[in-house]
Amino acid sequence: VTHSNTALFIATRSIQLLVMSNLSPQYVNDVANDFHTGTYLFHDNDIASFGNGQYGNMDATVTAVLLNQEARSPTLDTDATFGSACEPLIKMMHFFRAMELRTANDSLRELNLIHLDSKLGQEVYSAPSVFSSFLPEYRLVGPVMDKGLISPEFMILDAPIVINYVNALVSLPYYGLTYCAGGEGLG
């Protein structure tokens, strides 16, 4: 869709989903420009070009999001406003991979992760919107809001969800994915 707001919208949402919640206008403009031109030029020791030069090229856009200096700068690691909270479901998948989750007989099967919305704040394939489980402009009440920052991922997190998540991480290594013997019951 060629519209004056399309490039800015795609740039803003892409940066929020892939890199950070609170983004600078310059970062958004750089990515929006690359979306509009369909080309991203990466300047390191050599120059590398991404995209095909057509409006809306996602290769150029995603590369611009991930390789932008604001996404890669090590000095931003010390900035408390840099980054974003990881969605609970993604965190759980990271945990499964870190623990090298396997079935008892090492056979291939899918996990049946049901009723997670009450346990983790998210359900697989059940986001209330096509964009996400939370509003991209959500502001957490308190110091985050007072500083004018946004924290979209915290829209689905509250005290019971955080406690359930910590309990899940503690009980999964001991009881696995089961409803029995005090297991978390994610399976």
TIPA-493353 format. One record per residue: residue number from 0; residue in three letters; x, y, z of N, C-alpha, C in turn. Coordinates in steps of 0.001 Angstrom, whole numbers, plus 500000, padded with zeros to 6 digits. Example, Ala and Ser with C-alpha at 12.3 -4.5 7.8 and 13.67 -1.06 7.14 Angstrom:
2
{n->0	res->ALA	nx->513190	ny->494310	nz->507800	cax->512300	cay->495500	caz->507800	cx->513200	cy->496700	cz->507800}
{n->1	res->SER	nx->512850	ny->497750	nz->507080	cax->513670	cay->498940	caz->507140	cx->512900	cy->500030	cz->507870}
//
This chain:
187
{n->0	res->VAL	nx->500854	ny->498824	nz->500000	cax->500000	cay->500000	caz->500000	cx->500892	cy->501229	cz->500000}
{n->1	res->THR	nx->500742	ny->502042	nz->499014	cax->501521	cay->503268	caz->498928	cx->500707	cy->504398	cz->499551}
{n->2	res->HIS	nx->501049	ny->504749	nz->500756	cax->500398	cay->505819	caz->501495	cx->501484	cy->506549	cz->502273}
{n->3	res->SER	nx->501286	ny->507806	nz->502560	cax->502327	cay->508588	caz->503237	cx->502653	cy->508054	cz->504632}
{n->4	res->ASN	nx->501714	ny->507384	nz->505288	cax->501954	cay->506876	caz->506645	cx->502455	cy->505431	cz->506682}
{n->5	res->THR	nx->502386	ny->504730	nz->505562	cax->502724	cay->503300	caz->505560	cx->504162	cy->503047	cz->506007}
{n->6	res->ALA	nx->505112	ny->503761	nz->505454	cax->506528	cay->503545	caz->505785	cx->506789	cy->503820	cz->507262}
{n->7	res->LEU	nx->506228	ny->504890	nz->507804	cax->506420	cay->505209	caz->509222	cx->505769	cy->504168	cz->510120}
{n->8	res->PHE	nx->504579	ny->503700	nz->509732	cax->503884	cay->502688	caz->510520	cx->504676	cy->501382	cz->510553}
{n->9	res->ILE	nx->505103	ny->500919	nz->509386	cax->505874	cay->499667	caz->509301	cx->507194	cy->499809	cz->510051}
{n->10	res->ALA	nx->507858	ny->500943	nz->509911	cax->509132	cay->501165	caz->510598	cx->508938	cy->501133	cz->512113}
{n->11	res->THR	nx->507942	ny->501841	nz->512606	cax->507697	cay->501903	caz->514048	cx->507380	cy->500532	cz->514620}
{n->12	res->ARG	nx->506457	ny->499816	nz->514003	cax->506059	cay->498495	caz->514519	cx->507195	cy->497478	cz->514395}
{n->13	res->SER	nx->507956	ny->497541	nz->513325	cax->509074	cay->496603	caz->513142	cx->510145	cy->496816	cz->514193}
{n->14	res->ILE	nx->510478	ny->498065	nz->514463	cax->511491	cay->498354	caz->515477	cx->510993	cy->497910	cz->516847}
{n->15	res->GLN	nx->509719	ny->498197	nz->517149	cax->509169	cay->497808	caz->518447	cx->509159	cy->496290	cz->518624}
{n->16	res->LEU	nx->508844	ny->495558	nz->517596	cax->508781	cay->494106	caz->517718	cx->510151	cy->493439	cz->517711}
{n->17	res->LEU	nx->511111	ny->494017	nz->517007	cax->512407	cay->493361	caz->516845	cx->513532	cy->493900	cz->517724}
{n->18	res->VAL	nx->513431	ny->495155	nz->518164	cax->514584	cay->495739	caz->518852	cx->514228	cy->496392	cz->520185}
{n->19	res->MET	nx->513384	ny->497420	nz->520165	cax->513152	cay->498199	caz->521379	cx->511770	cy->498825	cz->521399}
{n->20	res->SER	nx->511292	ny->499107	nz->522585	cax->509978	cay->499718	caz->522742	cx->510016	cy->501217	cz->522506}
{n->21	res->ASN	nx->511001	ny->501892	nz->523070	cax->511110	cay->503351	caz->522977	cx->512146	cy->503704	cz->521926}
{n->22	res->LEU	nx->511673	ny->504229	nz->520815	cax->512558	cay->504462	caz->519687	cx->512704	cy->505937	cz->519399}
{n->23	res->SER	nx->513827	ny->506290	nz->518827	cax->514083	cay->507694	caz->518497	cx->513471	cy->508025	cz->517137}
{n->24	res->PRO	nx->513086	ny->509277	nz->516943	cax->512553	cay->509695	caz->515636	cx->513535	cy->509454	cz->514488}
{n->25	res->GLN	nx->514840	ny->509618	nz->514752	cax->515840	cay->509400	caz->513709	cx->515873	cy->507943	cz->513266}
{n->26	res->TYR	nx->515793	ny->507021	nz->514214	cax->515771	cay->505583	caz->513920	cx->514560	cy->505252	cz->513051}
{n->27	res->VAL	nx->513392	ny->505750	nz->513440	cax->512160	cay->505496	caz->512676	cx->512284	cy->506074	cz->511280}
{n->28	res->ASN	nx->512800	ny->507290	nz->511165	cax->512947	cay->507917	caz->509841	cx->513920	cy->507162	cz->508952}
{n->29	res->ASP	nx->515018	ny->506684	nz->509532	cax->515987	cay->505910	caz->508744	cx->515351	cy->504642	cz->508183}
{n->30	res->VAL	nx->514639	ny->503910	nz->509032	cax->514005	cay->502664	caz->508590	cx->512882	cy->502963	cz->507603}
{n->31	res->ALA	nx->512100	ny->504002	nz->507851	cax->511016	cay->504372	caz->506938	cx->511573	cy->504769	cz->505575}
{n->32	res->ASN	nx->512692	ny->505458	nz->505560	cax->513330	cay->505832	caz->504294	cx->513776	cy->504596	cz->503522}
{n->33	res->ASP	nx->514347	ny->503624	nz->504228	cax->514778	cay->502389	caz->503569	cx->513587	cy->501576	cz->503072}
{n->34	res->PHE	nx->512473	ny->501600	nz->503796	cax->511237	cay->500955	caz->503336	cx->510755	cy->501640	cz->502052}
{n->35	res->HIS	nx->510809	ny->502963	nz->502066	cax->510335	cay->503743	caz->500915	cx->511216	cy->503544	cz->499680}
{n->36	res->THR	nx->512534	ny->503533	nz->499885	cax->513443	cay->503375	caz->498733	cx->513643	cy->501913	cz->498360}
{n->37	res->GLY	nx->513378	ny->500993	nz->499309	cax->513552	cay->499569	caz->499036	cx->514997	cy->499119	cz->499041}
{n->38	res->THR	nx->515885	ny->499953	nz->499603	cax->517311	cay->499633	caz->499641	cx->517903	cy->500074	cz->500973}
{n->39	res->TYR	nx->518756	ny->499211	nz->501532	cax->519505	cay->499575	caz->502732	cx->520973	cy->499375	cz->502429}
{n->40	res->LEU	nx->521767	ny->500408	nz->502687	cax->523211	cay->500327	caz->502490	cx->523876	cy->500222	cz->503854}
{n->41	res->PHE	nx->524585	ny->499131	nz->504071	cax->525284	cay->498905	caz->505332	cx->526722	cy->499333	cz->505162}
{n->42	res->HIS	nx->527146	ny->500295	nz->505980	cax->528523	cay->500797	caz->505916	cx->529291	cy->500279	cz->507116}
{n->43	res->ASP	nx->530183	ny->499361	nz->506887	cax->531090	cay->498903	caz->507934	cx->532481	cy->499094	cz->507351}
{n->44	res->ASN	nx->533242	ny->498068	nz->507198	cax->534511	cay->498191	caz->506479	cx->534256	cy->498250	cz->504982}
{n->45	res->ASP	nx->533245	ny->497522	nz->504542	cax->532823	cay->497543	caz->503149	cx->531374	cy->498003	cz->503104}
{n->46	res->ILE	nx->530887	ny->498249	nz->501917	cax->529491	cay->498639	caz->501751	cx->528729	cy->497445	cz->501205}
{n->47	res->ALA	nx->527653	ny->497093	nz->501893	cax->526789	cay->496011	caz->501434	cx->525402	cy->496584	cz->501194}
{n->48	res->SER	nx->524762	ny->496145	nz->500138	cax->523436	cay->496638	caz->499784	cx->522405	cy->495529	cz->499975}
{n->49	res->PHE	nx->521265	ny->495889	nz->500571	cax->520165	cay->494959	caz->500790	cx->518902	cy->495535	cz->500165}
{n->50	res->GLY	nx->518092	ny->494678	nz->499575	cax->516846	cay->495108	caz->498954	cx->516968	cy->495171	cz->497451}
{n->51	res->ASN	nx->515818	ny->495332	nz->496813	cax->515803	cay->495354	caz->495345	cx->515454	cy->496721	cz->494767}
{n->52	res->GLY	nx->515344	ny->497747	nz->495622	cax->515060	cay->499090	caz->495144	cx->513588	cy->499370	cz->494924}
{n->53	res->GLN	nx->512720	ny->498447	nz->495280	cax->511275	cay->498664	caz->495123	cx->510664	cy->499080	cz->496446}
{n->54	res->TYR	nx->509714	ny->499979	nz->496362	cax->508994	cay->500472	caz->497537	cx->508462	cy->499302	cz->498367}
{n->55	res->GLY	nx->508692	ny->499350	nz->499666	cax->508154	cay->498331	caz->500563	cx->508958	cy->497057	cz->500647}
{n->56	res->ASN	nx->510175	ny->497050	nz->500139	cax->510978	cay->495830	caz->500195	cx->511298	cy->495488	cz->501646}
{n->57	res->MET	nx->510821	ny->494333	nz->502110	cax->510992	cay->493949	caz->503511	cx->512414	cy->493485	cz->503822}
{n->58	res->ASP	nx->513144	ny->493022	nz->502831	cax->514544	cay->492668	caz->503041	cx->515311	cy->493908	cz->503488}
{n->59	res->ALA	nx->515124	ny->495009	nz->502785	cax->515782	cay->496260	caz->503143	cx->515282	cy->496781	cz->504483}
{n->60	res->THR	nx->513989	ny->496652	nz->504733	cax->513395	cay->497183	caz->505961	cx->513878	cy->496432	cz->507196}
{n->61	res->VAL	nx->513809	ny->495112	nz->507172	cax->514239	cay->494324	caz->508338	cx->515736	cy->494472	cz->508563}
{n->62	res->THR	nx->516502	ny->494523	nz->507500	cax->517942	cay->494728	caz->507631	cx->518222	cy->496085	cz->508237}
{n->63	res->ALA	nx->517490	ny->497105	nz->507811	cax->517661	cay->498448	caz->508378	cx->517320	cy->498462	cz->509862}
{n->64	res->VAL	nx->516292	ny->497731	nz->510261	cax->515907	cay->497657	caz->511674	cx->517022	cy->496998	cz->512485}
{n->65	res->LEU	nx->517534	ny->495882	nz->512020	cax->518489	cay->495103	caz->512806	cx->519920	cy->495630	cz->512763}
{n->66	res->LEU	nx->520304	ny->496290	nz->511670	cax->521686	cay->496751	caz->511534	cx->521867	cy->498239	cz->511802}
{n->67	res->ASN	nx->520801	ny->498935	nz->512142	cax->520901	cay->500346	caz->512477	cx->521816	cy->500506	cz->513685}
{n->68	res->GLN	nx->522539	ny->501609	nz->513736	cax->523479	cay->501841	caz->514831	cx->522784	cy->501820	cz->516190}
{n->69	res->GLU	nx->521546	ny->502299	nz->516265	cax->520826	cay->502296	caz->517541	cx->520505	cy->500881	cz->518009}
{n->70	res->ALA	nx->520369	ny->499947	nz->517101	cax->520085	cay->498561	caz->517481	cx->521345	cy->497824	cz->517911}
{n->71	res->ARG	nx->522496	ny->498275	nz->517436	cax->523739	cay->497538	caz->517662	cx->524711	cy->498202	cz->518619}
{n->72	res->SER	nx->524449	ny->499413	nz->519043	cax->525403	cay->500163	caz->519853	cx->525571	cy->499563	cz->521250}
{n->73	res->PRO	nx->526791	ny->499174	nz->521620	cax->527006	cay->498611	caz->522957	cx->526808	cy->499633	cz->524074}
{n->74	res->THR	nx->526913	ny->500925	nz->523755	cax->526716	cay->501943	caz->524787	cx->525261	cy->501980	cz->525254}
{n->75	res->LEU	nx->524343	ny->501541	nz->524416	cax->522929	cay->501538	caz->524804	cx->522599	cy->500418	cz->525785}
{n->76	res->ASP	nx->523474	ny->499428	nz->525915	cax->523225	cay->498342	caz->526863	cx->523134	cy->498843	cz->528298}
{n->77	res->THR	nx->523781	ny->499962	nz->528597	cax->523741	cay->500517	caz->529952	cx->522563	cy->501466	cz->530155}
{n->78	res->ASP	nx->521847	ny->501791	nz->529086	cax->520693	cay->502688	caz->529167	cx->519470	cy->501897	cz->529628}
{n->79	res->ALA	nx->518872	ny->502316	nz->530722	cax->517723	cay->501596	caz->531295	cx->516491	cy->501651	cz->530395}
{n->80	res->THR	nx->516428	ny->502585	nz->529465	cax->515268	cay->502687	caz->528586	cx->515443	cy->501921	cz->527284}
{n->81	res->PHE	nx->516592	ny->501301	nz->527076	cax->516858	cay->500574	caz->525837	cx->516282	cy->499168	cz->525911}
{n->82	res->GLY	nx->515809	ny->498670	nz->524803	cax->515304	cay->497308	caz->524712	cx->513822	cy->497219	cz->524996}
{n->83	res->SER	nx->513379	ny->496011	nz->525272	cax->511972	cay->495778	caz->525591	cx->511870	cy->494486	cz->526384}
{n->84	res->ALA	nx->510756	ny->494337	nz->527067	cax->510529	cay->493095	caz->527805	cx->510203	cy->491992	cz->526808}
{n->85	res->CYS	nx->510696	ny->490826	nz->527059	cax->510408	cay->489687	caz->526191	cx->509014	cy->489161	cz->526523}
{n->86	res->GLU	nx->508236	ny->488863	nz->525513	cax->506898	cay->488335	caz->525731	cx->506990	cy->487024	cz->526506}
{n->87	res->PRO	nx->506053	ny->486771	nz->527429	cax->506119	cay->485558	caz->528251	cx->506174	cy->484262	cz->527446}
{n->88	res->LEU	nx->505432	ny->484175	nz->526371	cax->505429	cay->482966	caz->525560	cx->506786	cy->482740	cz->524897}
{n->89	res->ILE	nx->507392	ny->483809	nz->524423	cax->508728	cay->483716	caz->523818	cx->509754	cy->483330	cz->524882}
{n->90	res->LYS	nx->509610	ny->483909	nz->526082	cax->510511	cay->483538	caz->527187	cx->510406	cy->482058	cz->527517}
{n->91	res->MET	nx->509184	ny->481530	nz->527496	cax->508980	cay->480114	caz->527786	cx->509645	cy->479252	cz->526706}
{n->92	res->MET	nx->509526	ny->479658	nz->525450	cax->510187	cay->478921	caz->524368	cx->511706	cy->478973	cz->524525}
{n->93	res->HIS	nx->512253	ny->480126	nz->524940	cax->513689	cay->480228	caz->525203	cx->514098	cy->479258	cz->526302}
{n->94	res->PHE	nx->513277	ny->479176	nz->527338	cax->513559	cay->478267	caz->528444	cx->513542	cy->476814	cz->527958}
{n->95	res->PHE	nx->512533	ny->476450	nz->527142	cax->512453	cay->475088	caz->526606	cx->513710	cy->474746	cz->525815}
{n->96	res->ARG	nx->514172	ny->475681	nz->524993	cax->515383	cay->475436	caz->524202	cx->516622	cy->475340	cz->525079}
{n->97	res->ALA	nx->516720	ny->476222	nz->526069	cax->517877	cay->476204	caz->526967	cx->517950	cy->474899	cz->527751}
{n->98	res->MET	nx->516807	ny->474359	nz->528118	cax->516756	cay->473104	caz->528876	cx->516776	cy->471878	cz->527961}
{n->99	res->GLU	nx->516876	ny->472127	nz->526640	cax->516890	cay->471061	caz->525636	cx->515718	cy->470097	cz->525857}
{n->100	res->LEU	nx->514530	ny->470664	nz->525921	cax->513311	cay->469897	caz->526160	cx->513138	cy->468802	cz->525119}
{n->101	res->ARG	nx->512919	ny->467582	nz->525595	cax->512697	cay->466429	caz->524725	cx->511644	cy->465535	cz->525357}
{n->102	res->THR	nx->511075	ny->464668	nz->524549	cax->510135	cay->463686	caz->525077	cx->510921	cy->462554	cz->525739}
{n->103	res->ALA	nx->510229	ny->461751	nz->526516	cax->510903	cay->460679	caz->527272	cx->511640	cy->459711	cz->526360}
{n->104	res->ASN	nx->511040	ny->459334	nz->525234	cax->511695	cay->458384	caz->524337	cx->512324	cy->459074	cz->523124}
{n->105	res->ASP	nx->512472	ny->460389	nz->523212	cax->513109	cay->461192	caz->522165	cx->512362	cy->461159	cz->520832}
{n->106	res->SER	nx->511082	ny->460828	nz->520876	cax->510296	cay->460854	caz->519648	cx->509865	cy->462290	cz->519364}
{n->107	res->LEU	nx->509586	ny->462550	nz->518126	cax->509137	cay->463879	caz->517745	cx->507650	cy->464020	cz->518026}
{n->108	res->ARG	nx->507269	ny->465086	nz->518670	cax->505864	cay->465397	caz->518880	cx->505749	cy->466871	cz->519212}
{n->109	res->GLU	nx->504565	ny->467379	nz->519034	cax->504318	cay->468772	caz->519353	cx->503914	cy->468899	cz->520810}
{n->110	res->LEU	nx->504235	ny->470041	nz->521386	cax->503760	cay->470337	caz->522733	cx->502342	cy->470843	cz->522641}
{n->111	res->ASN	nx->501514	ny->470443	nz->523547	cax->500143	cay->470927	caz->523596	cx->500063	cy->471987	cz->524678}
{n->112	res->LEU	nx->500385	ny->473207	nz->524325	cax->500384	cay->474306	caz->525277	cx->499019	cy->474987	cz->525243}
{n->113	res->ILE	nx->498167	ny->474642	nz->526203	cax->496807	cay->475183	caz->526226	cx->496570	cy->475971	cz->527506}
{n->114	res->HIS	nx->495603	ny->476859	nz->527455	cax->495179	cay->477683	caz->528590	cx->496329	cy->478502	cz->529174}
{n->115	res->LEU	nx->497211	ny->478968	nz->528318	cax->498351	cay->479743	caz->528800	cx->497987	cy->481184	cz->529121}
{n->116	res->ASP	nx->496861	ny->481660	nz->528589	cax->496504	cay->483053	caz->528842	cx->496332	cy->483334	cz->530328}
{n->117	res->SER	nx->495825	ny->482385	nz->531084	cax->495661	cay->482590	caz->532525	cx->496954	cy->482325	cz->533295}
{n->118	res->LYS	nx->497917	ny->481683	nz->532665	cax->499166	cay->481348	caz->533345	cx->500320	cy->482262	cz->532939}
{n->119	res->LEU	nx->500402	ny->482580	nz->531657	cax->501497	cay->483404	caz->531163	cx->501049	cy->484743	cz->530587}
{n->120	res->GLY	nx->499751	ny->484935	nz->530452	cax->499250	cay->486179	caz->529878	cx->499106	cy->486136	cz->528372}
{n->121	res->GLN	nx->499497	ny->485047	nz->527750	cax->499403	cay->484889	caz->526304	cx->498987	cy->483469	cz->525977}
{n->122	res->GLU	nx->498263	ny->483317	nz->524893	cax->497860	cay->482007	caz->524400	cx->498394	cy->481875	cz->522974}
{n->123	res->VAL	nx->498877	ny->480712	nz->522622	cax->499386	cay->480474	caz->521275	cx->498239	cy->480647	cz->520277}
{n->124	res->TYR	nx->498474	ny->481405	nz->519231	cax->497505	cay->481650	caz->518150	cx->496213	cy->482308	cz->518625}
{n->125	res->SER	nx->496250	ny->483041	nz->519719	cax->495027	cay->483660	caz->520227	cx->495213	cy->485132	cz->520563}
{n->126	res->ALA	nx->496054	ny->485821	nz->519857	cax->496231	cay->487248	caz->520106	cx->494930	cy->487970	cz->519772}
{n->127	res->PRO	nx->494555	ny->488951	nz->520571	cax->493300	cay->489660	caz->520319	cx->493327	cy->490523	cz->519063}
{n->128	res->SER	nx->494510	ny->490760	nz->518512	cax->494645	cay->491580	caz->517313	cx->495620	cy->490885	cz->516368}
{n->129	res->VAL	nx->495556	ny->491230	nz->515099	cax->496500	cay->490657	caz->514142	cx->497907	cy->491180	cz->514390}
{n->130	res->PHE	nx->498034	ny->492263	nz->515152	cax->499336	cay->492854	caz->515392	cx->500035	cy->492269	cz->516609}
{n->131	res->SER	nx->499288	ny->491952	nz->517666	cax->499947	cay->491443	caz->518860	cx->498950	cy->491225	cz->519986}
{n->132	res->SER	nx->499487	ny->490816	nz->521138	cax->498676	cay->490623	caz->522329	cx->498581	cy->491893	cz->523158}
{n->133	res->PHE	nx->499244	ny->492947	nz->522729	cax->499261	cay->494186	caz->523501	cx->499286	cy->495382	cz->522570}
{n->134	res->LEU	nx->498885	ny->496532	nz->523092	cax->498878	cay->497759	caz->522310	cx->500290	cy->498332	cz->522236}
{n->135	res->PRO	nx->500743	ny->498742	nz->521053	cax->502119	cay->499231	caz->520905	cx->502389	cy->500544	cz->521631}
{n->136	res->GLU	nx->501352	ny->501281	nz->521999	cax->501554	cay->502565	caz->522675	cx->501239	cy->502495	cz->524174}
{n->137	res->TYR	nx->501097	ny->501286	nz->524721	cax->500750	cay->501117	caz->526129	cx->501840	cy->501686	cz->527029}
{n->138	res->ARG	nx->501397	ny->502393	nz->528076	cax->502316	cay->502976	caz->529058	cx->501994	cy->502395	cz->530432}
{n->139	res->LEU	nx->502988	ny->501823	nz->531063	cax->502842	cay->501280	caz->532400	cx->502729	cy->502437	cz->533387}
{n->140	res->VAL	nx->501718	ny->502412	nz->534225	cax->501504	cay->503475	caz->535201	cx->502664	cy->503493	cz->536190}
{n->141	res->GLY	nx->503147	ny->504668	nz->536501	cax->504245	cay->504827	caz->537451	cx->505430	cy->505518	cz->536813}
{n->142	res->PRO	nx->506640	ny->505121	nz->537182	cax->507838	cay->505798	caz->536676	cx->507970	cy->505744	cz->535149}
{n->143	res->VAL	nx->507517	ny->504658	nz->534543	cax->507610	cay->504548	caz->533080	cx->506761	cy->505636	cz->532430}
{n->144	res->MET	nx->505526	ny->505766	nz->532886	cax->504633	cay->506779	caz->532337	cx->505139	cy->508184	cz->532667}
{n->145	res->ASP	nx->505652	ny->508372	nz->533881	cax->506144	cay->509685	caz->534300	cx->507283	cy->510175	cz->533426}
{n->146	res->LYS	nx->508082	ny->509247	nz->532897	cax->509203	cay->509620	caz->532024	cx->508799	cy->509713	cz->530556}
{n->147	res->GLY	nx->507513	ny->509474	nz->530262	cax->507040	cay->509550	caz->528882	cx->507435	cy->508360	cz->528036}
{n->148	res->LEU	nx->507756	ny->507246	nz->528683	cax->508165	cay->506046	caz->527957	cx->506977	cy->505122	cz->527739}
{n->149	res->ILE	nx->507111	ny->504220	nz->526796	cax->506090	cay->503207	caz->526573	cx->506645	cy->501846	cz->526962}
{n->150	res->SER	nx->505744	ny->500938	nz->527277	cax->506148	cay->499579	caz->527671	cx->505070	cy->498601	cz->527233}
{n->151	res->PRO	nx->504933	ny->498378	nz->525923	cax->503828	cay->497567	caz->525402	cx->503739	cy->496166	cz->525986}
{n->152	res->GLU	nx->504867	ny->495509	nz->526166	cax->504859	cay->494121	caz->526625	cx->504306	cy->493985	cz->528040}
{n->153	res->PHE	nx->504349	ny->495068	nz->528812	cax->503857	cay->495009	caz->530190	cx->502338	cy->495101	cz->530274}
{n->154	res->MET	nx->501682	ny->495319	nz->529164	cax->500215	cay->495362	caz->529166	cx->499632	cy->494018	cz->529595}
{n->155	res->ILE	nx->500287	ny->492934	nz->529244	cax->499761	cay->491599	caz->529567	cx->500387	cy->491019	cz->530828}
{n->156	res->LEU	nx->501291	ny->491766	nz->531457	cax->501938	cay->491275	caz->532665	cx->501353	cy->491955	cz->533897}
{n->157	res->ASP	nx->500961	ny->491161	nz->534864	cax->500562	cay->491665	caz->536166	cx->501180	cy->490749	cz->537215}
{n->158	res->ALA	nx->500991	ny->491055	nz->538480	cax->501649	cay->490288	caz->539546	cx->501342	cy->488796	cz->539479}
{n->159	res->PRO	nx->500071	ny->488368	nz->539334	cax->499813	cay->486925	caz->539273	cx->500483	cy->486234	cz->538074}
{n->160	res->ILE	nx->500525	ny->486904	nz->536936	cax->501162	cay->486324	caz->535750	cx->502661	cy->486164	cz->535982}
{n->161	res->VAL	nx->503298	ny->487168	nz->536558	cax->504736	cay->487096	caz->536821	cx->505033	cy->485981	cz->537819}
{n->162	res->ILE	nx->504204	ny->485864	nz->538853	cax->504405	cay->484797	caz->539848	cx->504198	cy->483426	cz->539200}
{n->163	res->ASN	nx->503167	ny->483277	nz->538369	cax->502951	cay->482017	caz->537653	cx->504136	cy->481671	cz->536773}
{n->164	res->TYR	nx->504692	ny->482674	nz->536117	cax->505833	cay->482439	caz->535236	cx->507038	cy->481942	cz->536034}
{n->165	res->VAL	nx->507330	ny->482597	nz->537145	cax->508464	cay->482176	caz->537984	cx->508211	cy->480767	cz->538522}
{n->166	res->ASN	nx->506983	ny->480496	nz->538972	cax->506652	cay->479147	caz->539445	cx->506848	cy->478112	cz->538348}
{n->167	res->ALA	nx->506478	ny->478470	nz->537116	cax->506641	cay->477553	caz->535987	cx->508114	cy->477235	cz->535756}
{n->168	res->LEU	nx->508959	ny->478263	nz->535814	cax->510393	cay->478045	caz->535596	cx->511000	cy->477171	cz->536683}
{n->169	res->VAL	nx->510502	ny->477304	nz->537909	cax->511026	cay->476501	caz->539012	cx->510530	cy->475062	cz->538932}
{n->170	res->SER	nx->509251	ny->474864	nz->538585	cax->508679	cay->473515	caz->538632	cx->508927	cy->472693	cz->537371}
{n->171	res->LEU	nx->509143	ny->473318	nz->536231	cax->509343	cay->472554	caz->534994	cx->510521	cy->471584	cz->535052}
{n->172	res->PRO	nx->511675	ny->471975	nz->535561	cax->512772	cay->470992	caz->535606	cx->512480	cy->469794	cz->536510}
{n->173	res->TYR	nx->511681	ny->469998	nz->537530	cax->511387	cay->468912	caz->538467	cx->510219	cy->468032	cz->538029}
{n->174	res->TYR	nx->509147	ny->468657	nz->537531	cax->507920	cay->467912	caz->537249	cx->507565	cy->467833	cz->535770}
{n->175	res->GLY	nx->508201	ny->468629	nz->534949	cax->507920	cay->468600	caz->533525	cx->506581	cy->469233	cz->533197}
{n->176	res->LEU	nx->506104	ny->468895	nz->532019	cax->504837	cay->469440	caz->531533	cx->503715	cy->468484	cz->531911}
{n->177	res->THR	nx->503267	ny->468586	nz->533129	cax->502250	cay->467653	caz->533597	cx->501323	cy->468365	cz->534577}
{n->178	res->TYR	nx->500118	ny->467831	nz->534719	cax->499197	cay->468344	caz->535723	cx->499394	cy->467611	cz->537048}
{n->179	res->CYS	nx->500177	ny->466557	nz->537065	cax->500351	cay->465713	caz->538237	cx->501503	cy->466189	cz->539116}
{n->180	res->ALA	nx->501473	ny->465821	nz->540363	cax->502571	cay->466006	caz->541323	cx->503058	cy->467442	cz->541389}
{n->181	res->GLY	nx->502153	ny->468393	nz->541276	cax->502553	cay->469793	caz->541408	cx->503214	cy->470371	cz->540188}
{n->182	res->GLY	nx->503104	ny->469700	nz->539046	cax->503686	cay->470243	caz->537818	cx->502965	cy->471496	cz->537389}
{n->183	res->GLU	nx->503557	ny->472243	nz->536514	cax->502983	cay->473508	caz->536088	cx->501715	cy->473312	cz->535286}
{n->184	res->GLY	nx->501563	ny->472179	nz->534638	cax->500346	cay->471931	caz->533876	cx->500273	cy->472696	cz->532581}
{n->185	res->LEU	nx->501395	ny->472909	nz->531946	cax->501392	cay->473600	caz->530668	cx->501138	cy->472647	cz->529515}
{n->186	res->GLY	nx->501160	ny->471349	nz->529780	cax->500999	cay->470398	caz->528696	cx->499689	cy->469700	cz->528690}
//
